[in-house]
Amino acid sequence: VQLQASGGGSVQEGGSLRLSCAASQTIQSARAMAWYRQAPGKERELVAEISVSGTTTYADAVKGRFTISRNNAKRTGYLEMNSLKAEDTGIYYCYLPVYDRWGQGTQVTVSS
């Protein structure tokens, strides 16, 4: 399984972006997935995850602003990001734990 992340870009604070993560082949059933990010000079950190049953969890820094979801029929996961802040800047990676697969990363830049 290969993952293709897209949707990053440059926005001003308060703006929105929607990241997508498409799987290269059919995943036979709903799978847990997660989004991580890595800011310049910092370690990669978990942003949000969705379990097999659909339960979602978020890092405190993004609660109430980001929403993780998936569309099993489209083999695609999403991260809706609203009210973006400068500290949200970084490279965002999607991850499928069951396959231990990472997407290639998509850059998000939020300017103040």
Secondary structure, DSSP 8 states (H G I E B T S, - for coil): --EEEE--EEEETT--EEEEEEESS--SS---EEEEEE-TTS--EEEEEE-TT--EEE-GGGTTTEEEEEEGGGTEEEEEE-S--GGG-EEEEEEETTTTEE---EEEEEE-
